[in-house]
Amino acid sequence: MKTKILMATSVLCLFLMSVQTFKSHTYHPTSQDLKIVGVYDGNEGYGYNFITTHKDDGSEFTMTFQKIEEAVLKEFDLDAELFVNQKFEVTYTSDIVVTKDENGFDDEVEVLTITHLKEL
């Protein structure tokens, strides 16, 4: 009897772990726009950098946006040096992109996309 209970518990635990693993690999883009206020620090080739501050302690950090919508780039040519050190309100979305590495494991990367800029 103890063996049956132990086996049933083990199977149940494995099932619950597999369901949790499945749930953690279901990704959806952010459904709402996110916003920060930051100073544009330039384009490094891998993304557009904005210096902003943490709301809780006021410390500075750099946010890098890997993508920018074409309409925004037409309005604000962030590839030029013209807007470096300008303050902006940045509206963006966040997506999780999952790829497989060389060993077949999932590799998760957060991709931030600028959807709107407002010069302050």
Secondary structure as GFF3:
##gff-version 3
##sequence-region A 1 120
A	DSSP	alpha_helix	2	24	.	.	.	ID=ss1
A	DSSP	beta_strand	34	43	.	.	.	ID=ss2
A	DSSP	beta_strand	48	53	.	.	.	ID=ss3
A	DSSP	beta_strand	60	65	.	.	.	ID=ss4
A	DSSP	beta_strand	67	68	.	.	.	ID=ss5
A	DSSP	alpha_helix	70	75	.	.	.	ID=ss6
A	DSSP	three_ten_helix	81	83	.	.	.	ID=ss7
A	DSSP	beta_strand	87	100	.	.	.	ID=ss8
A	DSSP	beta_strand	106	119	.	.	.	ID=ss9
###
